[in-house]
Structures are given as C-alpha cells and as structure tokens.
Amino acid sequence: MTIAKGVQWGEPGPLPPGRPVVADDAALAALVRAQVLSGETAAPIGLTGGDLLRTLGGGPARRRPDDPEAWRFPVDALVVRREGADDAEPAVAVAHLVAFRTSARRRAPLSRMPWFVTETLVVANAAFLGEWNIAPKGHPNDGRADVTRGVLPRRDR
C-alpha cells in the first residue's frame, strides 16, 4: 500500500529473524530483482547504507535493522524493461536508475560517465543520488518515480 496523507507510514519493529541484511542500494535491488523474477511475494530485507536509507532518515550511526527499536518501511521498486527486447530480463532498482545518451564508442563505466555533460536521465525513487538531493519532494512509497532529464552547461557542472 502506498502512503496516504495523515496516515502513519511504516511500523516499529525489528527485521524478522533469518531475513537478509544488505549494505547498499545495489545489493537490495539484486534481492528485489530475484523476488520479482521468481514471482515471490515481497519479503522484508534489512538495509544498512545507501541513498534509499538516507532518504528514509537512516545513516551509519543509526539503528541496525534487527534493533528492537528499528522501523520497517514498505518501498516502491523500479522495474524497467527495454522496449523491443521481450526476451531481456528487466532491470530493477530501489533508489534510482541513471541513463546517459552517448555513443557506444564513448561509453565508459558509470563511475567515469560525464554526468549532465551529455543528456542524462535520472528516474528516482529515493530523494538522494550521492550528495545530490535530486528529488527533494520524492518519496520511496508514493507509487511514483521522479524524473530529471537534461544537460548542464560547463559553468554549472
């Protein structure tokens, strides 16, 4: 169920025993992807770092998922299927998806891509993308994705 105005979101309580705990958004997305592909019902997963945790108000010095005073939150997942690629498995993200418009010859690893130098598309479920608050009004359980698309002039990068 998505959030609703005036209704408490999330519930207090630790992660159930035996459930996995992951350290970042990518590891969480990998487990969610496995659930999506297998048709499993979404099951609780603990998170100890990443942009989604920061969006939820967590941080490195906060409670662990198995702490009796921890909170559990339902979140949306972004499932992307490439148009015309019926046989391709979907990409799944929990925080954000990033795409760059660049030729195959100039493509580099994500860590070296020229953010907003070429056309950049960010589809966000979490408010934060690293240090950037890219979706300040975004909420990870509102049933929507926040989209930012553009190119920044050199002086603004």
ZABADREN-258799 format. One line per field, with one value per residue (C-alpha): z, y, x; residue number from 1; residue in one letter. Coordinates in steps of 0.2 Angstrom, whole numbers, padded with zeros to 4 digits. Layout:
// residues N
pz <- (Z|...)
py <- (Y|...)
px <- (X|...)
k <- (NUM|...)
r <- (A|...)
//
This chain:
// residues 157
pz <- (0000|-0004|0008|0011|0019|0038|0039|0048|0036|0042|0058|0073|0075|0071|0055|0057|0061|0047|0034|0024|0028|0014|0014|-0001|-0014|-0027|-0016|-0011|-0029|-0033|-0020|-0025|-0043|-0038|-0030|-0045|-0057|-0047|-0043|-0025|-0013|-0007|0009|0022|0019|0030|0024|0032|0019|0003|-0004|0000|0018|0018|0011|0025|0038|0042|0042|0048|0066|0066|0072|0064|0056|0070|0084|0094|0091|0072|0059|0044|0029|0013|-0003|-0021|-0034|-0051|-0064|-0081|-0097|-0113|-0127|-0141|-0130|-0125|-0120|-0110|-0091|-0083|-0073|-0055|-0044|-0027|-0026|-0044|-0062|-0072|-0091|-0102|-0121|-0128|-0142|-0139|-0144|-0130|-0117|-0100|-0084|-0074|-0061|-0076|-0086|-0089|-0078|-0087|-0100|-0112|-0110|-0093|-0087|-0069|-0063|-0044|-0030|-0017|-0014|-0014|-0028|-0019|-0012|-0024|-0017|-0035|-0030|-0014|-0015|-0019|-0008|-0009|-0007|-0016|-0031|-0042|-0049|-0050|-0067|-0070|-0088|-0095|-0100|-0089|-0097|-0092|-0079|-0070|-0068)
py <- (0000|0017|0032|0042|0060|0059|0041|0034|0026|0011|0002|0000|-0017|-0026|-0036|-0054|-0067|-0075|-0061|-0054|-0038|-0028|-0014|-0003|0000|-0011|-0026|-0023|-0021|-0038|-0046|-0037|-0042|-0060|-0059|-0050|-0063|-0078|-0071|-0071|-0060|-0046|-0050|-0039|-0035|-0025|-0010|-0003|0010|0019|0033|0024|0023|0041|0046|0036|0046|0032|0033|0025|0029|0024|0008|-0009|-0017|-0031|-0017|-0019|0000|-0001|0003|-0006|0003|-0003|0005|0005|-0004|0002|-0012|-0007|-0017|-0012|-0008|-0021|-0033|-0046|-0059|-0047|-0048|-0032|-0020|-0017|-0003|0003|0020|0027|0022|0033|0033|0043|0047|0044|0034|0016|0021|0034|0024|0022|0014|0023|0030|0039|0044|0063|0067|0080|0083|0073|0071|0062|0054|0050|0041|0042|0033|0040|0058|0057|0052|0053|0070|0077|0080|0076|0073|0084|0080|0062|0048|0030|0024|0036|0025|0037|0040|0057|0060|0073|0074|0087|0093|0106|0120|0119|0133|0124|0107)
px <- (0000|0007|0007|-0008|-0010|-0012|-0009|0007|0019|0030|0029|0040|0049|0065|0068|0061|0075|0083|0079|0094|0103|0112|0124|0118|0105|0113|0113|0095|0090|0098|0087|0071|0075|0077|0060|0052|0059|0053|0036|0039|0029|0040|0048|0057|0075|0086|0096|0112|0118|0115|0104|0087|0092|0097|0081|0072|0082|0094|0113|0129|0126|0108|0099|0103|0088|0087|0087|0071|0068|0070|0057|0051|0045|0037|0045|0042|0054|0058|0056|0062|0060|0069|0057|0058|0068|0054|0067|0078|0076|0071|0082|0077|0081|0076|0084|0087|0090|0103|0104|0116|0114|0131|0138|0144|0161|0162|0153|0163|0160|0146|0159|0168|0152|0151|0135|0125|0138|0128|0110|0107|0091|0088|0072|0072|0063|0075|0077|0096|0109|0125|0127|0114|0096|0089|0071|0068|0049|0051|0045|0050|0032|0021|0018|0028|0045|0053|0061|0076|0082|0095|0112|0121|0132|0150|0149|0135|0143)
k <- (1|2|3|4|5|6|7|8|9|10|11|12|13|14|15|16|17|18|19|20|21|22|23|24|25|26|27|28|29|30|31|32|33|34|35|36|37|38|39|40|41|42|43|44|45|46|47|48|49|50|51|52|53|54|55|56|57|58|59|60|61|62|63|64|65|66|67|68|69|70|71|72|73|74|75|76|77|78|79|80|81|82|83|84|85|86|87|88|89|90|91|92|93|94|95|96|97|98|99|100|101|102|103|104|105|106|107|108|109|110|111|112|113|114|115|116|117|118|119|120|121|122|123|124|125|126|127|128|129|130|131|132|133|134|135|136|137|138|139|140|141|142|143|144|145|146|147|148|149|150|151|152|153|154|155|156|157)
r <- (M|T|I|A|K|G|V|Q|W|G|E|P|G|P|L|P|P|G|R|P|V|V|A|D|D|A|A|L|A|A|L|V|R|A|Q|V|L|S|G|E|T|A|A|P|I|G|L|T|G|G|D|L|L|R|T|L|G|G|G|P|A|R|R|R|P|D|D|P|E|A|W|R|F|P|V|D|A|L|V|V|R|R|E|G|A|D|D|A|E|P|A|V|A|V|A|H|L|V|A|F|R|T|S|A|R|R|R|A|P|L|S|R|M|P|W|F|V|T|E|T|L|V|V|A|N|A|A|F|L|G|E|W|N|I|A|P|K|G|H|P|N|D|G|R|A|D|V|T|R|G|V|L|P|R|R|D|R)
//
